[in-house]
Amino acid sequence: MTNNKQFYFEDCEFKKSSLSKSISDMCVEVAINNDGVGVRDSKDSQKTTLNFTHQEWSAFIKGVKLNEFNE
């Protein structure tokens, strides 16, 4: 997967779901700003942040709510 979008989240607060406390070694953090949405590994925040447009993120959330990613 190529991720060519260059958004900047240095001044943003990344948030982790409160539901992820029991499996803290398998979490991501999300930050949202005017440019888009950033997703990163909560264990290593210095690694690459995946960047998504607001439209892409909305489509992903819709898919989650519709159970489109379950096996």
C-alpha positions in Angstrom: 0.0 0.0 0.0 1.4 3.4 -0.9 0.6 6.2 1.4 1.7 9.4 -0.4 -0.5 11.9 1.6 1.7 14.2 3.7 -0.3 15.6 6.6 1.2 17.0 9.8 0.0 16.0 13.2 2.9 17.3 15.4 0.5 19.7 17.2 -2.3 17.2 17.5 -3.2 14.9 20.4 -3.4 11.3 19.4 -6.1 9.4 21.2 -6.4 5.7 21.9 -9.8 4.0 22.5 -10.7 3.5 26.2 -11.9 0.0 25.1 -8.3 -1.0 24.3 -7.0 -1.0 27.8 -7.2 -4.8 28.2 -5.2 -5.4 25.0 -2.8 -2.5 25.2 -0.1 -4.2 23.1 -2.4 -4.2 20.0 -3.6 -0.6 19.8 -3.5 2.3 17.4 -3.9 6.0 18.1 -5.8 8.4 16.0 -5.5 12.2 15.5 -7.8 14.3 13.5 -7.1 17.8 12.1 -8.2 20.0 9.2 -5.9 18.1 6.8 -7.1 14.6 7.6 -6.8 11.7 9.9 -3.5 10.2 11.2 -3.2 6.6 12.6 -0.1 5.3 14.3 1.0 2.4 16.4 0.5 3.2 20.1 3.7 1.2 21.1 6.0 3.2 18.8 4.8 6.7 18.1 8.0 7.5 16.2 7.1 5.1 13.4 5.2 6.1 10.3 1.8 7.7 10.7 -0.7 6.5 8.1 -2.6 9.4 6.7 -6.2 9.4 5.4 -8.5 12.0 4.0 -11.7 12.7 6.0 -13.6 11.0 3.2 -11.5 7.9 3.4 -11.8 7.8 7.2 -15.6 8.2 7.0 -15.8 5.3 4.6 -13.7 3.1 6.9 -15.8 4.0 9.9 -19.0 3.2 8.0 -17.5 -0.2 7.0 -16.7 -0.9 10.6 -20.2 -0.1 11.7 -21.7 -2.3 9.0 -19.5 -5.2 10.0 -17.8 -5.3 6.6 -14.4 -6.4 8.0 -15.5 -9.5 10.0 -14.6 -12.9 8.7 
